[in-house]
Amino acid sequence: MELFFREEGSPGKNIVIVHGLYGSSDNWLTTGKKLGAHYHVYLIDQRNHGRSPNAPAHSYELMKEDLAEFFERQQIEKAIVIGHSMGGKTAMYFAADYPEKVEKLIVVDIAPKDYLQYQETSQYYQHQLILETLRELNNHCEKYQSREGIADFLKLKLGNRELVQFLLKSIYRNKETKHFKCRVNVDVLYDSLDEIVGGVNYRWLEDRIPILQYPVLFVRGEKSNYLTAEDETMIRKIYPEAKIETIPDAGHWLHAEQPKLFMEAISRFINT
C-alpha cells in the first residue's frame, strides 16, 4: 500500500513517525517540524487513517508490511522509528522483523501487551464507544451543519474534552456532498478492534527475546493507564536495555499535552 506522508527537514539522519488510532500525520506536525531542524523527518498516515487509502483489512501484520514498503519506496536504509499507541505497536513489530532498518526505537505510551486481558479496566470499551460514536456520526452526517455541532455531539457521547478535540482533527467536509465525514475507516477499525487492542504482545515477540539489536525508549504519560509500573517488568524481559521515561502531568496524548517535556525526553535519547 502506498501511504500518504509528509516530510520535514533536510537530507540527513532519518526519523519516521507513526501515529496512533484515529490519528494521522497532522497530529505530529509540531513534533516533526521541531525534529526537522536537525533531521529528515517522515510522518506517515497508516492505512484506514488520514489521507492514506482505506482497505478492507486492518492488522499489525499489514501495517508492519506497509511500513516496510514505505521504507523501500523512500529508499530509507535506516531510521529512528517513533510510534505512538497503535503506531507504537506497529513500530515494535516492524523493528522486530526488520531490525537492520532501525537505528533506534521510541515507543510512546503503549506496552507490548494484550490489553484484551484487562477488559475490566482497559481501553477496549472506550475504543468501542468511540468507534460506535464515529459510526453514528458518519451515518447521520447530514444532521450537522458546523464543526461546533459535531463537537457538541461528541462531548455528549464521550465527555472527555481533550479526546473530542483530538477526534475533531479527523473530521472534514466532503467537497461534493458538503457533509462532514470522518477520515478514519470506522467500520473496518470497529471490526478489527480485538486485533488493535490485543496484538503485538509478549507472545508475538517471544521467539525474538531478548531484543538487543537497537536502543529502545518507552515514554509514558504520568496520568495515562496505557503503560503502568507493572508493565515495566514485562518490557525489560523483552528489551533488557530499554529506557523508560515518564512525562509528568500528561495523559495518553503526551506529545500534545506536554510538548516541551516530551521533546526533551526524546531528544536526550536520540542524541545519546
JOQUI-V537858 format. One line per field, one symbol per residue. psi: psi as a letter, one per 20 degrees, with the letter a starting at -180 (. if undefined). Layout:
psi->???
This chain:
psi->poqqrqqqarpbpqppporapiarhhijgggghghihiroppoqprqjqcjrqqqiqorhgghghghghggghjlohqqpppppchhhgggggghhhlhiiogqpopolqqmroihilhhjrighghggghhghggghhkhihpirhhhgggghhhhhgoghgghghhijprpphgijqqrphqnggghghjhggghhrmaghhihiipqojiqqppppqphiqjhorhhhhghghhgnhjqqpqpoqlqbhlhhhhmhghghgghhgghi.
